[in-house]
Amino acid sequence: MSEGGAPRTVLGVNERSAGIGQVASEDQLAQGRVQLRSDDTWIPDGLGEVSRRAAAEGIVLLKNEGGVLPLAESAPIAVFGRVQVDWFAVGYGSGGDVRPPYSWNLLDALRADPAVQVDEALAARYEEWSAAHAVEAEPEWGTWPRSHPEMPLTEAEIAEVAARSGLAVVVVGRAAGEAREQALEPGSFYLTDDERTLLARVGAAFDRTVVVVDTGNVIDLAWTRDEALDAVVLAWQGGMESGRAVVDVLTGAVPAGGRLTSTIATRYEDYPTHENFGAEEYNEYVEDVYVGYRWFETFAPQTVLYPFGFGLSYTSLDVRDVAVAADGDTVTVTAEVANTGDHDGTEVVQVYVRAPHGLLGRPARHLAGFAKTGRLRPGATERVEVTFDLTDVAAYDDAGVTGHRSAYVLEAGAYEVLVGADVRAAHPVGAVEVPELRVVRTLREVAAPRPEHAFERVVARPGEDGRAVQGVEKVPTATVARRDRVLAGLPEPLERTGDVEIVLADVAAGRATLDAFVAQLDDDELEALTRGDFTMDSPLGEAGNAGALGGTIAALRAKGVAPLTTTDGPAGIRLAVHTALLPCGTALASTWNPDLVRELNALLGAEMAAKGSDVLLAPGMNIQRDPLCGRNFEYFSEDPLVTGVMAAATVDGIQGAGLAACPKHFAANNQETNREHNDSRVSERALREIYLRGFEICVTRAEPRTIMTSYNKVNGVWAHYHHDLVTTVLRDEWGYTGTVMTDWWMRPATDPDFPALTNDAYRVRAQVDVHMPGAWNRDDRHGDGSLLTSLHAADGITLGELQRTARNVLRLVLSSPRLAS
Ligand code: BGC
């Protein structure tokens, strides 16, 4: 983290005098770097400290019998489990592949804390064993270990340690990742026999046993009920500061305050997705809108081990004087939080709505808003306020049962407002009456399942005792003629002017319009804007980049179009140099503190600027539909509001620093198995209320400059060709004007409604602007010609569409600090 070494200043792409037509030299353009840091291990001041704070705030205390935590030990504590050494700081794949300048494991972090002593003899034994059974440094992509074999210890050996120490910490660790689903087997979702034996022996031998679970995904935690285990800390994967963050919470330096953003069920089979997850060809989302707590609270409350929103504190916190006021559709809940216990603490006041059952059927709970207090000392109080719009809890009628097909409606009745510290604890505090059905927004049918893929979905029907009972109904299927919709939206072309020497900086400075700039571009220039510079690790960017876009050819660069470097995300910047490794998405969401997430990402933005990343391929914001999805660690929650709020905070942080964020993967990318071909078959209602909703919140609140489509199909159409999702919903409904890029490499296909459009032409028609990294085969440095072939074919892609996509891409370049006006 040392400051060391002065920044190396290199000319920005368009650092030149004003006046139309003056451009930087090709040398400067090729460099295109601004203020690059030459010292490899530098990270911005404060980034390590804020990462540590965020990792600590996200840690969830699941159990704390007898107040065993925070630690009050003067005697050494005995730390078991080799993960104390071989700590999982993040998950695998593009979302975790960061080279941090340092990384704290738990053992070293405990040793570094003057308030803690560790049993050094035991620690040394683990260090030796771990060294002798070393974890493979760089396994093949997708074959990473989900856990590490545990060091066996006999009862007698454990008893010997227990004789000199009253408190044990046992560490259990897991990881999953991209192309590495969590598996329903010991060593992944389940504990191994060796881990069970270790926990049982330590639990029996020690007075007090604390378990630390270091994972990015929810795993089986039914074993945490064992009475011999006094405390359970769900540490998540907190990045390079993870070890120190865990120690902060164990000692109480940071009061335990994280809250779950996904439900932990008693058994895997209790999740409503368990029979419809992981198939190779397609998955039917039969649970419909009943994802996560929406399922459990409505149909199966008895199967929950730890509810959504749950997390213990070291103190007792009262939420009192709750008041609900409605002003039109704006509902405001106020409350006072009082720390009535003996330790510091924070509370997350969660507001849920129970909508009247109506004809559509509704989940028993719907998170409508939340507020987190600051750190409250014993005896302190804080007032919090949560505001939400009633129309945001409207339901989407995709079947027309209310008489308003393709509309968000509020059915008549009482909308009960519930407040509490988790979804289960929330209790009614008021209600808002809707006297008669209201149509909130009338939209267009989009992306509905195809008739030949019809399936049955779960629906809640009113039961006798007021509880909902589970029913099934046929999912409504598509009725729209896509061809007509596409044709109706085709843009008029700009009349071509040829090169009139307008450079992009002229547009930035208001000396020329974007249309005038675009009207100059020839076919090759337009084509070059629709794809990256073909490969990852583009020579136009810093070593280790994910690809470059924008000024991918000299002719564009001569017009002042800078090449922009993309890098993964989300847990830090993936480049060849050292960069900060941040807490994973789930850890960040578990803070329920969007301000902190924004602060962290603003510092990350500063690091991007210094290290040459223009676009961070983050946040990852797919819904955690099933606990086995390998990339859940990158994602935020099973709930779209938490997802959308955290994604918006991430985007605000990065873009506030002047760089671009790229929320991904749009949409319904909920598993890794065969992810490039898999079809997510899902009702339009569930798409809109669950899988698109987080993106909608993020786009409308934070205006990300780019968005990445997903690999999978959504109801039969690959996301990178999805006109309904990208043009009708994202751009027309939500008003998005930025760049849409593909996930890395595309699948070839011909537009079923327009046979003259294949591959890149099919994609550009949908306004998926940029194919990343650009080639069709990994090592090629060329495209397949499909775009320009179509441009000159009868009924092919039109010039107006190419120019529209050029505008979408150039708006991104215009927003970049590389473009000095
Ligand atoms: C992942 C994306 C990532 C991209 C570039 C893909 O395999 O799905 O999330 O941003 O690679 O590394």
Boltz pocket constraint, residues with backbone or C-beta under 6 A from the ligand:
constraints:
  - pocket:
      binder: B
      contacts: [[A, 94], [A, 546], [A, 568], [A, 569], [A, 617], [A, 664], [A, 743], [A, 744]]
      max_distance: 6.0
